[in-house]
Amino acid sequence: MWRVYKWNGHYIMGDLISKHSSEAAALKAAKKSIKFKNTEKEKKGKETFIWLDSANYMPLGVIVKKSRG
C-alpha cells in the first residue's frame, strides 16, 4: 500500500493525503495535490520512500510503501 503524505509545516510526513495500490497512482495523486518538481527514490530496510521536493529542493512531502516479510 502506497501512502502519500504532505508536509504540514512541522513534519514532512505530516498529513495523509491518500492511499493507493500502485506507485503510478500514488505519484499521480501527489502531482495533483502537492505540485512537486523533483523526486528521489530511496529504499531502507522494508520501506520504500519517494521524497517529493520543490524546484529549489525544499521538502514538500513523501510517498511511503511498507513491504511485508
FIKOLZA-1660 file (N, C-alpha, C; in steps of 0.1 Angstrom, whole numbers, plus 5000, padded with zeros to 4 digits):
% residues 69
   i   px   py   pz ch aa at
   1 5008 4988 5000  A  M  N
   1 5000 5000 5000  A  M CA
   1 5009 5012 5000  A  M  C
   2 5007 5021 4990  A  W  N
   2 5015 5033 4989  A  W CA
   2 5007 5044 4996  A  W  C
   3 5013 5052 5005  A  R  N
   3 5007 5063 5012  A  R CA
   3 5013 5076 5008  A  R  C
   4 5005 5086 5005  A  V  N
   4 5010 5099 5001  A  V CA
   4 5008 5109 5013  A  V  C
   5 5019 5114 5018  A  Y  N
   5 5019 5124 5029  A  Y CA
   5 5024 5138 5024  A  Y  C
   6 5018 5148 5030  A  K  N
   6 5021 5162 5027  A  K CA
   6 5027 5169 5039  A  K  C
   7 5037 5177 5036  A  W  N
   7 5043 5185 5047  A  W CA
   7 5033 5194 5053  A  W  C
   8 5032 5194 5067  A  N  N
   8 5021 5202 5074  A  N CA
   8 5027 5214 5081  A  N  C
   9 5040 5218 5078  A  G  N
   9 5046 5229 5084  A  G CA
   9 5055 5225 5096  A  G  C
  10 5053 5213 5100  A  H  N
  10 5062 5208 5111  A  H CA
  10 5069 5195 5108  A  H  C
  11 5061 5186 5101  A  Y  N
  11 5067 5173 5097  A  Y CA
  11 5065 5170 5083  A  Y  C
  12 5075 5164 5076  A  I  N
  12 5074 5161 5062  A  I CA
  12 5063 5150 5060  A  I  C
  13 5062 5141 5069  A  M  N
  13 5052 5130 5069  A  M CA
  13 5041 5135 5078  A  M  C
  14 5035 5146 5075  A  G  N
  14 5025 5152 5084  A  G CA
  14 5011 5148 5082  A  G  C
  15 5005 5152 5070  A  D  N
  15 4991 5149 5067  A  D CA
  15 4990 5138 5057  A  D  C
  16 4982 5128 5060  A  L  N
  16 4980 5117 5050  A  L CA
  16 4970 5122 5039  A  L  C
  17 4974 5122 5027  A  I  N
  17 4966 5127 5016  A  I CA
  17 4957 5116 5010  A  I  C
  18 4964 5104 5007  A  S  N
  18 4957 5093 5001  A  S CA
  18 4965 5080 5002  A  S  C
  19 4958 5069 4999  A  K  N
  19 4964 5056 4998  A  K CA
  19 4961 5050 4985  A  K  C
  20 4971 5043 4979  A  H  N
  20 4970 5037 4966  A  H CA
  20 4977 5023 4965  A  H  C
  21 4972 5015 4956  A  S  N
  21 4978 5002 4955  A  S CA
  21 4990 5001 4945  A  S  C
  22 4991 5012 4937  A  S  N
  22 5003 5012 4927  A  S CA
  22 5011 5025 4929  A  S  C
  23 5023 5024 4925  A  E  N
  23 5032 5035 4926  A  E CA
  23 5028 5046 4917  A  E  C
  24 5024 5043 4905  A  A  N
  24 5020 5052 4895  A  A CA
  24 5008 5061 4899  A  A  C
  25 4998 5054 4906  A  A  N
  25 4986 5061 4911  A  A CA
  25 4990 5070 4922  A  A  C
  26 4999 5066 4930  A  A  N
  26 5004 5075 4941  A  A CA
  26 5011 5087 4936  A  A  C
  27 5019 5085 4926  A  L  N
  27 5026 5097 4920  A  L CA
  27 5017 5106 4913  A  L  C
  28 5006 5101 4907  A  K  N
  28 4996 5109 4900  A  K CA
  28 4988 5118 4910  A  K  C
  29 4985 5111 4921  A  A  N
  29 4977 5118 4932  A  A CA
  29 4986 5129 4938  A  A  C
  30 4999 5126 4940  A  A  N
  30 5008 5136 4947  A  A CA
  30 5010 5147 4937  A  A  C
  31 5011 5145 4924  A  K  N
  31 5013 5156 4915  A  K CA
  31 5001 5165 4915  A  K  C
  32 4990 5159 4916  A  K  N
  32 4977 5167 4916  A  K CA
  32 4976 5176 4929  A  K  C
  33 4979 5170 4940  A  S  N
  33 4977 5177 4953  A  S CA
  33 4989 5185 4958  A  S  C
  34 5001 5181 4956  A  I  N
  34 5013 5187 4962  A  I CA
  34 5020 5196 4952  A  I  C
  35 5020 5192 4939  A  K  N
  35 5027 5200 4928  A  K CA
  35 5042 5201 4931  A  K  C
  36 5048 5190 4931  A  F  N
  36 5063 5189 4933  A  F CA
  36 5070 5189 4920  A  F  C
  37 5083 5192 4920  A  K  N
  37 5091 5192 4908  A  K CA
  37 5101 5181 4907  A  K  C
  38 5107 5177 4918  A  N  N
  38 5117 5167 4919  A  N CA
  38 5114 5155 4928  A  N  C
  39 5118 5143 4924  A  T  N
  39 5116 5131 4932  A  T CA
  39 5129 5124 4935  A  T  C
  40 5130 5117 4946  A  E  N
  40 5142 5109 4948  A  E CA
  40 5137 5096 4955  A  E  C
  41 5140 5085 4949  A  K  N
  41 5135 5072 4955  A  K CA
  41 5146 5066 4963  A  K  C
  42 5142 5061 4975  A  E  N
  42 5152 5055 4984  A  E CA
  42 5146 5043 4991  A  E  C
  43 5154 5033 4993  A  K  N
  43 5149 5021 5000  A  K CA
  43 5157 5018 5012  A  K  C
  44 5150 5017 5024  A  K  N
  44 5156 5015 5037  A  K CA
  44 5149 5003 5043  A  K  C
  45 5156 4992 5044  A  G  N
  45 5151 4980 5050  A  G CA
  45 5138 4976 5043  A  G  C
  46 5127 4975 5049  A  K  N
  46 5114 4971 5043  A  K CA
  46 5106 4982 5038  A  K  C
  47 5111 4994 5039  A  E  N
  47 5103 5006 5034  A  E CA
  47 5109 5012 5022  A  E  C
  48 5100 5017 5013  A  T  N
  48 5105 5024 5001  A  T CA
  48 5099 5039 5003  A  T  C
  49 5108 5048 5001  A  F  N
  49 5104 5062 5002  A  F CA
  49 5106 5069 4989  A  F  C
  50 5097 5078 4985  A  I  N
  50 5098 5086 4973  A  I CA
  50 5097 5101 4979  A  I  C
  51 5108 5108 4980  A  W  N
  51 5108 5121 4985  A  W CA
  51 5103 5131 4974  A  W  C
  52 5094 5140 4978  A  L  N
  52 5089 5150 4969  A  L CA
  52 5094 5164 4972  A  L  C
  53 5101 5170 4963  A  D  N
  53 5107 5183 4966  A  D CA
  53 5103 5194 4956  A  D  C
  54 5104 5206 4960  A  S  N
  54 5101 5217 4951  A  S CA
  54 5113 5219 4941  A  S  C
  55 5112 5230 4933  A  A  N
  55 5122 5233 4923  A  A CA
  55 5136 5236 4930  A  A  C
  56 5135 5242 4942  A  N  N
  56 5147 5246 4949  A  N CA
  56 5150 5235 4960  A  N  C
  57 5145 5223 4959  A  Y  N
  57 5148 5212 4967  A  Y CA
  57 5143 5214 4982  A  Y  C
  58 5133 5221 4984  A  M  N
  58 5126 5222 4997  A  M CA
  58 5117 5210 4998  A  M  C
  59 5116 5203 5009  A  P  N
  59 5108 5191 5010  A  P CA
  59 5093 5195 5011  A  P  C
  60 5085 5188 5003  A  L  N
  60 5070 5191 5002  A  L CA
  60 5062 5179 5007  A  L  C
  61 5068 5167 5006  A  G  N
  61 5060 5155 5011  A  G CA
  61 5068 5143 5008  A  G  C
  62 5062 5131 5010  A  V  N
  62 5068 5118 5008  A  V CA
  62 5057 5108 5005  A  V  C
  63 5061 5098 4997  A  I  N
  63 5053 5087 4994  A  I CA
  63 5060 5075 5000  A  I  C
  64 5053 5067 5008  A  V  N
  64 5059 5056 5016  A  V CA
  64 5052 5043 5013  A  V  C
  65 5060 5032 5011  A  K  N
  65 5054 5019 5010  A  K CA
  65 5062 5010 5020  A  K  C
  66 5054 5003 5028  A  K  N
  66 5060 4994 5038  A  K CA
  66 5057 4980 5032  A  K  C
  67 5067 4972 5029  A  S  N
  67 5065 4958 5024  A  S CA
  67 5066 4948 5035  A  S  C
  68 5059 4937 5033  A  R  N
  68 5059 4927 5043  A  R CA
  68 5070 4917 5041  A  R  C
  69 5074 4910 5052  A  G  N
  69 5083 4899 5051  A  G CA
  69 5096 4901 5047  A  G  C
% end
